[in-house]
């Protein structure tokens, strides 16, 4: 018999897959000139950010569901604002790509996410250039090139928008790790939206004023309140579903769910949007890229397992750390390894950094957690 916790885990995964697929298809339907015909991606992104920021404000300030984080102006200016800028850019560019290329092809291009993240991490000095990882990145890139060559309705502008958005998201993830973790700042999904969504809204205002404001004034564009409200609500629900999945599963499960979601989304997009035609070369190229992504995920999980403390050596390690404690007041380091103690409490930042994040997902910040040794040391300090 399936236990209740396991059943809840599968339920959360199902909700995540449905919401993630639903938000992407919904955005495509809203933006596409052939359907709802609201070809203003910056405006749509601003609606999402404004709605998420307003909900987060009520949850933090009015209902006090979670307390606000002690945020100094220096941290906000040097950490939150750059992250918000790249987060807003990735959403805006990703939504703009819907105007030019199909959902299926966009999902195939998203296989480049590990490549972009790895390159940005190497450039920022948070990761080292390794031969095995580099070969996987080459394999992913070759697969994406083959898939692009087989695309019937290939559009250069849409492809450039999507690839640029992927690299903007990758840089945002690396900046999240470099800036916020060094400051020791921990944000949960609600507080991250509380601080980042309004800032992203402000950043989006400037390109909106230059590119879309005049178009909204002269164009006869329909604005249906319930369409945009439900669309923003789905995007917000996706953020919280990701948090639920992160708290219930491990890195391997999340990656498998992401791959399954991509295949389901590609299949659904061809049914809902008949103009999205998939060729055999598309499938071959995406399969090649997927092999590289799977191998990359295996390497990352293997590295995480190798870096974990063996159970047999735990007492010796605790004794060594206890001696070192007298020489240093720093009792723990935020973990972003992608695995947790027992595999049931995965830091959201590690998930963001090593997985293909959904373009509507909030910038979930890695929650700093103590290791077994760190908890022991904290307990002794408290005594």
C-alpha positions, 0 to 999 in steps of 0.5 A: 500500500502507498503511504500517505506521505508518498501519496502527497508527494505524487499529488504535489508533483502532479499539481506542479506539472499541471500548473507549470504546463498550464501557465505556459500554454495559457501565456501562449494563448493570451499572447498569440495573435491567432487566439486571444490576441494580446501581443504585449508581453511586457504588459503581461509580465507586469501584471504578473509581477504586480499581482504577485507583489500585492498578494505577498504584501498582504500575506506579510504585512496585513495577515502576517503569515510570515515575518519580513526579513531584516533588509538593509538598503545596502543589501537591497541595492547590491543584491535584490535589485540586480537579481530583480532586473535579470528576473524581469528580463528573463520573464519578459524575453521568454514571453516575447518568444511566444509571439514568434515560435511555438511552445514545443520549440521553446521547450526544446530550446530550454534544454540549453538552461544547464549550458547557460547556467554552467557557463555563467557559473564558470564566468562568475567563479562559482564553478570550475571548468570540468571536462566531463561537464563540458562534454555534456554541454557540447552534447546538449548544444548539438542536440539543440542545433539539430532540433532547430535545424528541423524546426519547420517554422524557425524564426530567428527573432523568436529564437534570439529572444528565448536564448537571451532569456535563458542566459538572463535567467542563468545569470540571475540564478548565479547572482542569487548564489553569489550575492544573497548567500554571501550576505547570509540572507534567507528568503522563503517564496512569500518574502522573495516575492515581497521584495523582488516582485515590486522591484521587477515591476519597476524595472519592467516599467521603463521598457514598457513605457518605451515599447508598449505604452504607445501601442496600447493607446493606438491599438484596439486591444481587448482587456478581459479582467477575468482572463488576466486575473486567472492567468496571474493567479495560475502564475502565483499558484505555480510559485507555491507549488514549486515550494511544495515540491521542493519540500517533499522531494529530492533533486533526482525526483524533481529533475525526472518530473521536469523532464516528464513535464517537458514531454507532456507540454510538447505533446499538449502544445501540438494538440492545443495549437495545431500550427505547432508541427513537430518533425522527426528531426525535432525529436531526434535533436531534442532526444540528443539534448535530453541525453546530455541533460540527463548525464549532467544531472547524474554528474551533479547528483553524484558530486552531491553524494560524494560531498556528503559526510559518511555516517561512519565518520560522523563522530570523528568529524564532529570532534574535529569541528568542535575543536575548530569551533573555538577558533572561528565564530562561523558555525555553518555554511549555507548549503546549495548542494542540491541534496538534504539530510534524508532527502526531504528538505531541499533548498530552493536555491539549489533546485533553481540553480541546477534545474530548468526553472519555469519562466513564471517561477518566483526567484526562490532563494536558497534557504540556509540550513544547518548540517547535523554537525552545525545543529550540534554546535548551535545546541551547545552554544545555546546551552 
